[in-house]
């Protein structure tokens, strides 16, 4: 329910059409509005908005915790909070809440032959890097199965 409220607040603040609400990190930690935003590679675009209102939309004071975390991180990595650093929208979805079972050795589905559940969507990764690593592992498993069939007939004998 909280996730849905925050996502709805972000959608409204961005004005729809996938435009993301954003603000400068320095403005966020000092609890002030961003009058402008740095350029971004996010193609649908950004719209200056108070992200505190968005993340607190569900009635939980998430913004206070985020400010504390950003300030603490800035102590460890000086310069993290700067005028060009931007907080963009809310990414509230996490890895799949399910796992498609697969054999530990072959990595093939336990219920459907030649299906190789892989990465975040199948519940085997939690982000981009771990999904890529799982993809490599599964690709190698598939290659091991296909390699004998791809060798010329005289090499198989």
C-alpha positions in Angstrom: 0.0 0.0 0.0 2.9 2.4 0.9 4.7 1.6 -2.4 1.5 2.4 -4.4 1.0 5.7 -2.6 4.6 6.8 -3.3 4.4 5.7 -6.9 1.2 7.6 -7.4 2.6 10.8 -5.8 5.7 10.5 -8.1 3.5 10.1 -11.1 1.4 13.2 -10.2 4.5 15.3 -9.4 6.1 14.4 -12.7 2.9 15.4 -14.6 2.5 12.0 -16.2 4.0 10.7 -19.5 6.9 9.1 -17.5 8.4 12.5 -16.7 10.3 12.0 -13.4 10.1 14.3 -10.5 13.6 15.3 -9.4 15.6 17.7 -7.2 19.2 18.6 -6.5 20.6 16.5 -3.7 21.9 19.6 -2.0 18.4 21.1 -2.0 16.9 17.8 -0.7 19.2 17.6 2.3 18.7 21.3 3.1 14.9 21.0 2.7 14.5 23.6 0.0 13.0 23.6 -3.5 15.1 23.2 -6.5 14.6 26.1 -8.9 16.5 24.3 -11.7 17.9 20.9 -12.5 21.1 19.8 -14.1 20.9 18.0 -17.5 20.0 14.4 -17.3 20.2 11.4 -19.6 16.7 10.4 -18.6 14.9 10.7 -22.0 11.3 11.4 -21.0 12.6 14.3 -18.9 12.7 15.7 -15.4 10.4 18.1 -13.5 11.6 19.9 -10.4 9.5 18.6 -7.5 9.7 18.3 -3.7 10.8 14.7 -3.3 10.2 14.9 0.4 6.5 15.2 -0.2 6.6 12.3 -2.6 8.5 9.8 -0.4 6.5 10.8 2.6 3.2 10.4 0.8 2.4 7.2 2.6 2.6 8.8 6.0 6.0 7.4 6.8 8.8 10.0 7.3 11.2 8.4 4.7 12.7 11.8 3.7 14.2 12.3 7.2 16.0 8.9 6.9 17.2 9.6 3.4 18.6 13.0 4.5 20.5 11.3 7.3 21.8 8.6 5.0 22.9 11.1 2.4 24.7 13.3 5.0 26.4 10.3 6.5 27.5 9.1 3.1 28.8 12.5 2.2 31.1 12.3 5.3 32.6 9.2 3.9 32.7 10.3 0.3 33.2 14.1 0.4 31.5 15.9 -2.4 28.7 13.4 -2.9 26.2 16.1 -2.0 26.8 18.8 -4.6 24.9 21.1 -6.9 25.1 18.7 -9.9 24.0 15.6 -7.9 20.4 14.9 -8.6 17.8 12.7 -7.0 15.5 11.4 -9.8 12.0 10.0 -9.1 11.4 6.9 -7.1 12.3 3.4 -8.1 10.2 1.4 -5.8 10.1 -1.9 -7.5 12.5 -4.5 -6.3 13.5 -8.0 -7.5 10.9 -10.5 -8.3 9.0 -11.6 -5.3 9.1 -15.1 -6.7 11.6 -17.6 -7.8 11.3 -19.9 -10.8 12.8 -23.2 -9.6 15.8 -24.5 -11.5 18.2 -27.4 -11.1 21.3 -26.5 -9.1 23.7 -28.1 -11.6 22.2 -27.7 -15.0 20.3 -24.4 -14.2 17.4 -25.7 -16.3 13.9 -25.3 -15.0 12.7 -28.2 -12.8 9.3 -28.2 -14.5 9.9 -27.3 -18.1 12.7 -28.7 -20.2 14.9 -26.2 -22.1 13.7 -23.3 -20.0 16.5 -21.6 -18.2 15.2 -19.1 -15.5 17.6 -16.3 -15.3 18.3 -13.0 -13.6 16.1 -10.6 -11.7 12.8 -11.5 -13.2 13.2 -15.2 -12.3 14.4 -14.4 -8.8 18.1 -15.1 -9.2 19.5 -11.6 -9.0 18.9 -8.4 -7.2 20.3 -5.8 -9.6 22.0 -5.1 -12.9 25.4 -6.6 -12.0 24.1 -9.8 -10.3 21.7 -10.3 -13.2 24.5 -10.0 -15.7 26.6 -12.5 -13.7 23.7 -14.9 -13.6 23.1 -14.5 -17.3 26.7 -15.4 -18.0 26.4 -18.5 -15.7 23.2 -19.6 -17.5 24.7 -18.9 -21.0 27.6 -21.2 -20.1 25.2 -23.9 -18.9 23.3 -23.7 -22.2 26.5 -23.7 -24.2 27.6 -26.9 -22.4 24.4 -28.6 -23.4 24.5 -27.4 -27.0 28.3 -27.8 -27.7 28.1 -31.6 -28.5 25.3 -31.0 -30.9 27.2 -28.3 -32.7 30.4 -30.3 -33.3 30.9 -31.8 -36.7 29.7 -35.5 -37.0 33.2 -37.0 -37.3 34.3 -35.2 -34.1 31.4 -36.7 -32.2 32.4 -40.3 -33.1 
